[in-house]
Amino acid sequence: CRPVLHDHTHEDKGPLSPEVTSRLPPLDASPEEARQLGYMPHRDDYEREYDMSAEELVSSLQLNNKSEDTEIETALKLAQVDMYIRRLRERYRRKRAVRDYQLVAKFFANHRKDLKKPLTKEQRELRDNMRVFSQFLTAGEHERLINSIERERELRLRLSELLRYRSLGLTTQDEIIHYEQHVAYQRQQQLRQNKAAKLNRKSVVNKHRLYQFTFNLGQQWLCNINTGTSIKKRKKRRRPKFHRRKVHVASRRRIREQQQLSQQQLG
């Protein structure tokens, strides 16, 4: 019979685990989105890469014989090559982070507004604060870290609630449920009482306003009867905007005489 073998190795999720060194998932983008990004899927490359001027460091280098170049020139060329390699590594690191965290898919998902599960304000703030650590972790490790922090917050909140129940003398789950039901009932009764008191106060105010209005109306009616004037206000005669100016009779006669005199002189 064959022996039964058991795998006693633990799951490796460190920085050199197979999950990290394995091939990254493909870019989750439609052909139209890839065209907008300038992404070429067959080459797995972009039309415009990060730090496009990195190749200028080595584009003008010429490798000569050792007899033609001095030690200083050789060291300078090697330093330029080293700078170029560092910039290429930074470019590759950024591309790997974009692919690992699926930033392209998240970018277009935000524009389409088709997020499956909207995040709360606390979750968004936590992710914004922890974003700086994503460059040191993979996408899976970063997500597990955020979930662990959220779980820690939930446990701390639950622990504070249990300590409060303990300070009230509650030791079992049934007592806690009964206490919460009693508190909810008292809160509901308090809301009803506040609502009823508010309605009563409002009705009293309305009655007082109605009484004040009728009292003022009666006082005005009595004053009008004593003075003999009507309650209705007399409408003032509106003066038209454009009207002829009134001229005195003597002025009219003088104007007429002047007109006749001027006609006689002309005749």
Secondary structure, DSSP 8 states (H G I E B T S, - for coil): -------------STTSHHHHS--------HHHHHHHTEETTTTEESS-SSGGGGGGTTT-----TTTS-HHHHHHHHHHHHHHHHHHHHHHHHHHHHHHTTHHHHHHHHHHT--SS---HHHHHHHHHTGGGGGGS-HHHHHHHHHHHHHHHHHHHHHHHHHHHHHTT--SHHHHHHHHHHHHHHHHHHHHHHHHHHHHHHHHHHHHHHHHHHHHHHHHHHHHHHHT--SS--------SS------HHHHHHHHHHHHHHHHHH-
